[in-house]
Amino acid sequence: MVDDTREDGDDEHATDADHDAGSRGDEEFARRVEEARDLIGEDATALYVGVVREGREVDSTFAQQADDHQQEGMQALSLLASHIRLVSDEAGVDYTTVAADAVTLAEQLDESE
């Protein structure tokens, strides 16, 4: 069978390499999902879970247990700060850039509701 979707000059093995990279990406994603499940199973006092579907639909939930409002606020801020740090590390940019972009996106979400 001939792959007519490949453009002239493309290496026929490129699709195999892409598939292998996709499989490794799928395995990495599955591993991280399992790690998240393990974390939730421990003695958590606060958690935030966000899920993106098809690159655009976002569902999320937040839960926490705390003795007072100050502890609740600190837990929520700690989760936010940790998430900003994770995103900035993954993107290779500084925290302030991620935080500013997050504020911009939050404002856009508010406007679209």
Secondary structure, 3 states (H helix, E strand, C coil): CCCCCCCCCCCCCHHHHHHHHHHHHHHHHHHHHHHHHHHHHCCCCEEEEEEEECCCEEEEEEEECCCCHHHHHHHHHHHHHHHHHHHHHHHCCCHHHHHHHHHHHHHHHHHHC
